[in-house]
Amino acid sequence: MTRFRTAGMALVGAAAMFALTAAPAHAAPGDVTTSCASVLTPTGFVDVSWGYSSSCGTQNFSPNIKQIKQLTGLPVGTVVQACASTYQPAGWVQTSSYYSSSCRYSATPSLNHNAWQLKRVS
């Protein structure tokens, strides 16, 4: 009986972690979701903010979660602000770069440009 309980708890824990870290399946254009920093940003999304959550497993208060925004499907001419921790998707160009405290994705502070303004061109 203990073996079944242990296996059941492991499955529940894995399912909970998957729910937090899985890529959004059906995000609409412009939707923002949160994932652990260890999960790669999916194609068509950009990082828009970084933060800390104990649910992503670290204890040192370094940025370990990120909010990601779905850019696929936004109309030509749309302008968005994005963290420079990911590349802009195809069809988007960087129009400026700047420093943003919400885009600090490293435990080492820096005032270097870490964010972009992006514009949809095609």
N, C-alpha and C positions, 0 to 999 in steps of 0.2 A: 504494500500500500504506500509506503514512504517513497518508493521508486516512482510510482505514478504521480504522486504529489510533486515531487522534485521535477519530473519531466513536464508536468503541467505548468508549474511556476516558470520554468525556463521558456516554454512556448509563449506564455503571457508576457514575460519580459521582452522577448524578442519581438513580439507583435507591437508592443508599446514603442520600442525604439524604432522599429520600421515605420510606424505611423508618423513619428516626428521627423525622420530623416528621409523618407521617400520623396521623390520628385513629384510635384503636383501633376496629377493625371489629366485633369480637364480644366486647367486654369484659363480664364477668359482674358483677352487682351487688357493689360493694365492691372490685373490682379497681383496682389502682394501676399506672399506666404513666408513662413519662417522655417528654417532648417538648421541642423547642426553644421558648423563650419567644416567638419570632416567630409561632408557630402559635396560632390562637385556640383557647381551651378549648371543646370540643364541648358541645352542649346535653346536659344530664343529668350533666355532670361538674363538679367544683370543683377548684381548685388546692389542694394540701395541703402543698407544700414547694417552695422555690426553691433553686437552686444554680448552679454554674458548670461548664461543660464546653467544652474547646477544640473539640469536634466540632460545636458550634453556631456557630462562625465568628467570635467576637470575641476580642480579645487583651487587653482591659482588666480582666479578672477581675470584671466586673459580673455579677450574676445573669442567666443566659441560658438556663437549663433549668428546667423545672418538672415536678413530679410531679402527676398529676391522678388523681382518684378518681371512679369511676362510681357515682353515687347512684341512678340509675334502677333500680327493682326492689327497693330495700331496704325492709324492712317499716315500717309506721307505728310511731312511737315510737323509731325509731333515732336516736341522737345521734352526730354526727361533728364533728371539728375541721376547719376550712377556712380558707385564706388569704382575706383580703378583696380580693384582686386579681380575683375574679370574683363575679358575683351568685349568690345561692343559686337553685337550680332551683325551678320551680313545685312546690308541695306541701311546701316546707321553709320554716321560719321561723328567724330569728336569735334565739337566747335570751340570748346575751351576746357581748361583744367584749373583746379583750385584745391585748397585745403578744406576739409569738412571733418569736424570732430566725430560725426556719426559714422564716418568711413574708416575709423582707426581700427584696422584688422590685425595689428601687432601689439604685443605687450610693451614694445619699445616705443616711447612717444617720439613723434617727429612732426614738424610743421611743413614737411614737403607736400606738394600737391598729391592728393590721394583720391580725388573725385573728378568726374568729367560731366560736362553738359553734352548730351548726345542729341542728334537730330536725324529723324527718319528721312532718307532721300530716295529710296526706291522700295 
